[in-house]
Amino acid sequence: MDIERNIILERKDKKPILIDAFYSETLSDQPIIIFCHGYKGFKDWGAWNLMAKSLASSGFCVIKFNFSHNGGTVESPIDFPDLEAFGNNNYTKELDDLNDVLDWTQKKFLNHTLVDSSKICLVGHSRGGGIAILKASEDNRVTKLVTLASVSDFGRRTATIGDLEEWKATGVKFVLNGRTKQQMPHYYQFYENFMANKERLDIGSATERIQIPMLIIHGDNDTSVSLNEALELHQWNPNSQLEIIENADHVFNVRHPWRNNLLSEELNAVVELLISFSK
C-alpha cells in the first residue's frame, strides 16, 4: 500500500492544508474517498488512520486532510498549537478548503492508471458531515456522499447561539477542550460569517437538493449529536440510506490516542457499510 503523509498543499494568500493519501499500488480503478474531520478534530485523530488503511486495503484511494484553520500547523498536525487560527475558522473557510482538496485530488490522480478520479465519495464526521453535505449539493464532481454522526443544522450549534451581546462586545468566547484542557477561542467573525452566508450554509435545503447516493450513519448512543439529527437528514432526503449503529457513541467508540491496532467493533461496522455503499 502506498501511504503519503503530510503532503503540504500550498495556496496563495491562504493557510496551507496538510493531506494524507492511502491507495493500493496494484489495484486498478480505485474510487476516491475524501474524509472531512469534525469540530476540534484532525486527520490523525484516534483511529482515522486505521480506518483509512482499512478502506484502502479494500480497494479505495483514501484522502484525508486537516482543515486549514483547525488549530494544527504544518509542523504539528496533531492537536491545537495554533489557537489563533482555530478562533478565525468558519464554515465558508472549510468549504473553500474542501474545494481546494477536491482540485488537488483530481489533479494528482488525473491520468492515474490505478485511481479513478471521476468517482469521488465525500465522507464527513460530525461538523465535517455538514460541510460534506453542503459541498456535495453544490459541486457535481462529488458522486457519492456519506455522513458519520453528522449535524443537521449549523444554526443550532453552540457556536452560533448563546450570549451574542457579550460575544459581540468582547469579540471572543472560549470553549474548553476537555482532553487537552485548552481554552479554545471563537472570534465573533464566526457568527458574522454564518449570518452572512446563511442560505448557502443551510444543511436542510442542501440535503433536499442531493441527487447522488447518500448514506447516513449514526450511533444510537451519541450524546454529542443526537440521533434525531440523522433522522432529520433522512427525512429531508428520503432516497438516502440510513444506518444506525447500536451502542455507538459520537466517535464510534474509539478514543484519542488509539493505541489498538484494530478498529472498535462499531467503527469496523462503519467501514463495512462504507465499503459496500461505495463499491
N, C-alpha and C positions, 0 to 999 in steps of 0.2 A: 504493500500500500504506500502511495506517495502522500506524505504529510508535509505541507509547507506551513510553518508557524510564523505569526507576527510579521506578515508582509505589510510594508508601510505604503498606504495609498496617500500620496502627497496631493494636496489640492490648492489651487490658487486662492489666496485670501480666506482660507478656511483651515480649521484644525485637521491634522491627518487622521486617517482611520486605520486601525490595525485589523488585518484579515487573516484567517486560517483557511486552508483548503485541504480537504481529505478526499482522495479518489484512488481507484484501482489503476495499476499500470498495465493491466491485462484485459480487463473487460471493455467491451465497446458499447456505444450508445448510452452512457450513464446519464440519467436525468439529473438535473441540478436541484439541490435543496439549499435554500438560503435561510439561516436561522437568526432571528432577532431576539436578543435578550430583553429582559424587562427592567422595571424601575429598580434602582440600586443593584443592578445586575451587571455582569460582564461575561465575555465569551468563554472564559476559563472557569466560571463558577461551577462548584460542585461536580456533577457527573456529565456536564455538557460535552467534554472531550471524549468520554467513554461512549456517549450517545452518538457523537459524530463518527467515531470509529466503527461502531456497530452498524450504522446506516451505510457507511462507505463499503464495509465488507459485504453488504447485501446488494451492491451494485449502484450506489448513488455517489455523485460528486457533491460533497457537503461543504458549504461555505458558511463560516460564522465570523462575526466581527464585533468590535466594540463601537458603539455609537460614539461619535467624536467628543461629545460633552458628557460622557457617563461618569467622569471623575477619575478615570485612569489616564495614564500617559504612555507614550511610546516606550519609555524606559521601564515603566512599572505598570503593565497592563492589568494587573490583578489588584483589586481593592480600589481605594479612592484617595490617591495622593494629591489630586488636583480638585479641591473643593470649589475653587473659583469657577472652573469650567462647569462643574456639576450645577452650581447655582445659576449659571447662564444657559442651561439647557432648556429646550422647549420642544413641543410636538412637531413644529414645522422643520426645525433643525434635524430631527430624527427622520422625517420623511425625505428630506434633502440628502441625508447620509445614505439612506436605503437606496435612493435613486442612483447615487454615485457608486454604490456597491454593485447594483444591477449593471450599470455601464461597464464597470471594471470586469465583472464576471463574464459578460458577453464578449468583451474584447479579448480577455485571456483565453477563452475557450472557443474563439470564433471558428477556426478551421481545424479544431482539435479532433483527432481520429477517435479518441476514446470517450469524449464527453459531448452530449447533445445539448448545445446551448439554446435550442429552441424550446426545451422543456424545463420550465423553472417553477418550482413549488416554493412558495414563501411559508415559513413556519415561524410563528411568533408566540413567545411566552408572556403572559400577564399583560403589562402595558405594551410590550412588543407585539402582542396579538392584535391590539387595537391599531397599532401602526401598520401591521401587515394587511389588515382588512382595508384600511384607507388606501394603501398603496395598490393593492390588488384591484380596487374599484376604479382606479384612475390610470392604470398602466397595463396595456394589453400584452406586454412581454410576460406577465405572470400567467401561468397556465393552470396552476392549482394552488389552493390555499388551505393551511392547517392552523388552527389556533389551539394553544395549550393554556388552560386556566386563564383565558383572556378576559379582559374588562369589556364591558359593552357600552360604556358611556364615560367619556373623559370629563364631562361636566359634573359628574358626581364624585370625582376623586377628591381627596383631601387637599390636593394642590390647588384646586380651583374653588373650594368653598372655605368656610371658616371666617375669621375676623378680617374682612377685606380692608376695613378702615385702618386698622392698626398696621396691617401688612403694607398698605399704600404709604402710610406715614413713616414707617421705619425703613421701608424698601426691601426688607428681607424677613423671612421667617425660617426657623430651624426645625429639622426633623432628626430625632435621634436614631442612629443606626445601632440597633440592639447588639449586633455581632461585633462591630469594630469600635463601638462606643463614641463614634464621631458625631458631632453636631453638624448635620448636613444642610447647607443653606439653599433656600429657594428665593431667588430675587423676584420682585414684583413683575418684572418683564414677562415671567411665565404666564401670569394671569392675563396680562395685556395681550400677549401673543395668542392665547386661547380665544379671547373675546374677538380679536381682530380677524381670526380665521375660523370662526365658529361653524360656518356651513361646511367648509372643507373637512373639519375635524369631527363631523357628526358620524359616529360609528354606525348608528342605526340606519341612516339613509344610505350610507356606503354599503352596508350588508344587504340591503334591499336591492342594490344595483349589481351585486355579484352574479355573474353569469357562468363563471367557471366552477368546476367541482370544489366543494368546500367541506372540510372535516372539522368538527368542533369537539375537542377533548377536554374534559373537566373532571376533577376528583370530587367525590361526594363528601369528602372530609376537609374541604378547602375553607379555612377560616379567614383568609386574606381577601379572596374574591369569591363571592357567593356563587353557588351552582346556578342560582336564578339568572345570573348574567349570561351563562351558556344557554339557558332555556330561552332567554330573550333573543339572542343571536339566531337561534334555530327557528324561532317564531318569525323573525324578520326575513329569513331565507329558508322557507320550508323545504327547498330542494337540497339543503345541506344534510350531511350525515352527522348525527350527534352520538358521541360515545362517552359514557360516564364510567370512570374507573373507581371501583369500590375501594374504600378505605384510603384513597389517595388524598394527600394534603396539597397545598398550593404548589409545592415543588416536587410532587410525586414521590415523596418520602426519601429524597436524598438531602444531603446537607453540604455545607462548605466548611472546611475542606472535606472531600470524599476520598477516603483512603482505601476503599474497597476496589478490587478490580472487576467487580460485577455490578451491573445496574440493580437498583432496587426492583422488586417484583412489579411495582406499579409503573416505574419508568420503562421497564422492559415491555410492559403491556402497551405503553405509548409507542415505543419503537416498532413493535409488531404491527400496530394499527397504521403507523406512518408508512411502513414498507408496503402493506397490502393496498393502501389508498394511492400511493404514489407510483406504483408499478404500472 
